[in-house]
Each structure stands twice: as C-alpha cells, then as structure tokens.
C-alpha cells in the first residue's frame, strides 16, 4: 500500500520564516535615532545629569537606569538587524561579508554594554559622592570593554566602506566614511571624554542609519 505524498508547501511559505529584508533595514535605520532620542530626553529630565561630566552610559544607573539599559539593547538589536539586511542586499565587492559581521559584533557589544551597566559616580545619580567610583565593579569593566569593542568594530567597518567607495569612485560616500572612521579612531581627550564619546557615537549611529537608508533603495531590499 503506497503512502499518500506529503502536500506541497504553500507558495511563499518559506519566506514567512525569515523577517523581510526591508523590515530588518528599517530596524537598523532607526537604531541610532532611537538611542539618541532616548538619551536626549533622559539628559534633559534626569536631575543631576551633566553631559560635560557624565557619559551617556551613566544613565544606566539609578532607579530609572532600566530606560538606558533597554535603549542600549534595542539599539544593539537594530544593528544586528542591519547586519543581516546588509548581507542579503550586498552580494559582491569588498566588504560584502566583513562589514555585516563587524556591524553584528558592534550590535552585540551595545547589548552587552546595556546588560552590564556603569557604576554610579561623579554625583550621579543624586546622592552619590563626587568623583569616580573607588573600585570599579566587574560589570562596569565589562561595560567598558563592550563599548570599546562596539566602536572599534564600527570603525573597521567604516574603513572598509571607505576603501570600497574609493574603488567605486563614489566621492561623497568616501568622504562620509572617512569622517566616521577618523572620529571613531581618534584618541579620547580625558577633559572632554563624555562629550567626545557622545559626538562620536552620534556619527557612528548616523553612519549606520545612512547605510541602512542606502541599502533600502536597492531593488534587492524588496525581495
């Protein structure tokens, strides 16, 4: 007795198992604006926070620290979505494999930076003594390493994108990638560290948003 053959899969059922490329790229495009909108609102509303003294990571401390922790995680997930979308759209040329891997590493770094927060310090949150933490906790050290890894990965990705743009003779893209790479690789000036890191992050996330928007214009993004 022969068995009845299995019914064929419905047309397009395989596609429903993976997120659409456009949705992934949109998540990547909104990662940076989400991060800085959240940080801006917290900077203006949380008593005692001063960007000239406190890095944005300091917002992860205190009773409302969960907001910044969630912000880090969502931004990191957005970068991972961007990396997947990039891998689907860019199928040839320099950086087709390296750039999405580096962006994914950066996203993972931001998630880790959120899950392992900074220590309270320099009078924030209110009630904390002035000055740096006497003995940094292990999770503060993990946060620092994760942030360094995240920014370094984006710096290398920007350098690769710069070389690709030069090879393809795209002057505007080359200039933009070069500015982002220089900003990410520039040494931190201790006296202005908090503001410098915030501005560097703004450029880095701006580069991710610009990359996502550019990829969204590709016909491959709609497949």
SVG drawing of the C-alpha trace seen along z (x, -y; Angstrom):
<svg xmlns="http://www.w3.org/2000/svg" viewBox="-3 -70 48 72">
<polyline fill="none" stroke="black" stroke-width="0.4" points="0.0,0.0 1.5,-3.3 1.5,-6.2 -0.1,-9.5 2.5,-12.0 3.0,-14.9 1.1,-18.0 3.3,-20.6 4.3,-23.7 2.1,-26.7 3.7,-29.2 5.8,-31.7 5.7,-29.8 9.5,-29.6 9.6,-33.4 7.4,-33.8 10.0,-32.1 12.6,-34.9 12.0,-38.6 11.6,-40.7 14.8,-42.5 13.1,-45.9 12.0,-45.4 15.5,-44.5 17.0,-47.5 14.3,-49.8 15.2,-48.5 18.8,-49.3 17.9,-52.8 16.0,-53.6 18.6,-52.2 20.6,-55.4 17.7,-57.9 16.1,-55.7 19.3,-55.7 19.9,-59.5 16.2,-60.5 16.1,-58.4 19.4,-59.8 18.4,-63.4 15.1,-63.0 16.9,-61.5 19.6,-64.1 17.0,-66.9 14.8,-65.2 17.0,-63.3 18.1,-65.5 21.9,-65.8 23.0,-64.5 25.5,-66.7 26.9,-65.5 30.1,-67.6 30.8,-65.3 28.8,-62.1 29.0,-59.8 25.6,-58.7 26.3,-55.3 25.9,-56.8 22.2,-57.0 22.1,-53.2 22.4,-53.8 19.8,-54.7 16.1,-53.8 15.5,-54.9 18.6,-53.2 16.5,-50.5 15.5,-53.0 19.0,-53.4 19.7,-49.7 16.7,-49.0 17.9,-51.7 21.3,-50.0 19.7,-46.6 17.2,-47.9 20.0,-49.8 22.2,-46.7 19.4,-44.6 18.8,-47.2 22.4,-46.9 22.2,-43.2 19.1,-43.6 21.2,-45.9 23.9,-43.4 21.5,-40.7 19.9,-43.1 23.4,-44.2 24.4,-40.6 21.2,-40.0 21.5,-43.1 25.3,-43.4 26.3,-40.2 29.5,-41.3 32.5,-43.5 34.8,-44.5 33.2,-44.2 30.2,-42.1 31.0,-39.6 33.2,-41.6 31.0,-44.7 27.9,-42.8 30.0,-40.7 31.6,-43.8 28.2,-45.5 26.8,-42.4 29.8,-42.5 29.1,-46.1 25.4,-45.4 26.4,-42.6 28.8,-45.0 26.0,-47.5 23.7,-44.9 26.4,-43.8 27.1,-47.4 23.4,-47.7 23.2,-44.5 26.4,-45.3 25.9,-48.9 28.4,-51.5 28.9,-52.3 27.3,-55.3 29.9,-58.1 30.6,-61.8 27.5,-62.7 25.1,-60.8 22.5,-59.6 21.7,-62.1 23.1,-61.1 26.3,-59.5 29.5,-61.1 31.5,-63.2 34.5,-61.7 34.9,-58.4 34.0,-55.1 36.7,-54.0 36.7,-50.4 35.1,-49.7 32.8,-46.7 33.2,-43.8 30.1,-44.7 31.5,-48.3 34.7,-46.8 32.6,-44.5 30.6,-47.6 33.8,-49.5 35.3,-46.6 32.0,-46.0 31.7,-49.7 35.3,-49.7 34.6,-46.5 31.4,-48.0 33.0,-51.3 36.2,-49.6 34.1,-47.2 32.2,-50.1 35.5,-51.9 36.9,-49.0 33.6,-48.6 33.8,-52.3 37.4,-51.9 36.3,-49.0 33.4,-51.0 35.8,-53.9 38.1,-51.7 35.1,-50.3 33.8,-53.8 37.2,-54.9 37.4,-51.8 33.9,-52.6 34.7,-56.3 31.9,-57.4 33.4,-60.7 30.6,-61.7 30.4,-58.2 34.2,-58.1 34.2,-61.5 31.4,-60.4 33.1,-57.0 36.4,-58.7 35.0,-61.2 33.3,-58.5 36.4,-56.3 38.6,-59.2 36.1,-60.1 35.9,-56.6 39.7,-56.1 40.6,-59.4 42.1,-59.2 39.8,-60.3 40.7,-63.6 40.1,-63.0 39.0,-66.6 36.2,-66.2 35.7,-62.5 31.9,-62.5 31.1,-65.0 33.6,-63.5 32.2,-59.9 28.6,-61.2 29.5,-63.0 31.5,-60.0 28.5,-57.8 26.3,-60.2 28.5,-60.0 28.7,-56.2 25.0,-55.7 24.5,-58.2 26.7,-56.1 24.6,-53.0 21.4,-54.9 22.9,-56.2 24.0,-52.7 20.6,-51.3 18.8,-54.0 21.2,-53.5 20.5,-49.7 16.7,-50.3 17.0,-51.9 18.3,-48.7 15.9,-46.5 17.2,-43.6 15.7,-45.1 12.2,-44.4 12.8,-40.7"/>
</svg>
